[in-house]
Amino acid sequence: MSIAKVTGVLGALLGMAGSVWLIAGGWQDMHGFDSQTAEYHNGMIFVRYGIAFLVTFLVIACLVTRGNWKWCLFIGVCCTLFSLIGMFSIGSALIGGSLYVSIHSFLNVMRQREMAS
């Protein structure tokens, strides 16, 4: 496996770690409060977003191993924008992995474009 793929997978793993942290925090809120409280419902939202982003970063890891950098770039930019929108709630857990994947994918797309021309 090339160094580009290894670093791309490391970025996806960083995003997965943030997603798992989000799930754990939401799970703790769900089981620490009564179901009628706002904290319970916020915890449920955190768990849902954590699962969605965990699946997203798993897809990114699969795309990286296949060398499909354009889709990695697109998904990484979308994740970064979503993380910036929700910076004060869930974005802080996901911004590291999404930025890493976006920047790394951008560099690989530019390198492939240079090699093609």
N, C-alpha and C positions, 0 to 999 in steps of 0.2 A: 504494500500500500504506500502511495507517495506521501510526502510530507504535507502536501496541500489537503489531501483527504484526511490525514490524521488530525491536522489542526481544525478542519471543518467539523469533524466528529467531536473534538474537544469543545467547540463552541456549542454544538447541539447538547452535549452532556452538561455544560454550564446552564443552558436554558432548562434542561430537564431537572437539574438540581433546584433551580428557582421555582419550577412548577411544583415539585414535591414539597418544597418549603411552604408554598401557598396552600397546597392541599392540607398539610399538617396544621397550619395556623387556622384555616377555616374549620377543620375537623374539631380542633380544640374549642373554638367558639361555639360550634354546634352542640357539643356535649357539655359545655360549661354553663349554658344559659337555658332558660325555659323557652319553649317553642313560640311563645307569644312576644318575645322581645326582638328588638331590632338587631341585636348582636347575633342572635341565632340565624336570622335571615341573611345578614351580611356574611356570616360564616358559610352558609349554604352557597352563596354567590361565589365566594372565594374557592370553595371546593369545585364548583362547576367550571370556573375559569382555569383553575389549576389542572383539571383533567383535560380540558380542551387544549391548553397549551402543551401539556405533556404529550398528547397525541401529535400536535403540530411539530414539536421538536423531534419526535420519533420519525415523522415523515421527512423532516429536514435531514436527519442522520441517514436515512435510506437514500435520499437524493444525493447527498454528498458522496456516499460510497459508490454510487453509479456515475458520478461526475456530471450531474445535471445542474450546473452552476447558475443558469439563468432562473430556473424555478426556485433555487435556494435564495437567490438575491430577491426575487419578488416576495416570497414568503417572509424572508428576514426583514425586508423593509416594512411590510404590513404589520409584523409583530412589533417592530420598533415604533411605528406610528401609534399602534394601540397602547404600547407601554408608555409612551409620552403623554397620551391623552389621560391615562389612568395613573399618572406618576405618584399621586399621593395615596393610592389605595393598593393596586396590584402591580403597577408598573415598576416599582422599585425591586420587586422580586424577579422580574423578567427582562429588565433592560440590559443586563450584562450579556446574557446569552443571545438576545436578539441583535444587539449591536455587533457583537463578535461575529455572528453568522453573516450579517449584512455586509460588514466591511470586508471580511474574508472572501465572501462570494463576489463582491464587486471587483476586488483585485484579481480574482481568477477569471472573471468574465473579460476584464480588460486585457489580461495576459493572453487569453485565447484569441481575442480579437486582433491583437498585435501579431500573434503567430500566424493567423490566417491571411493577413495582408502582406 
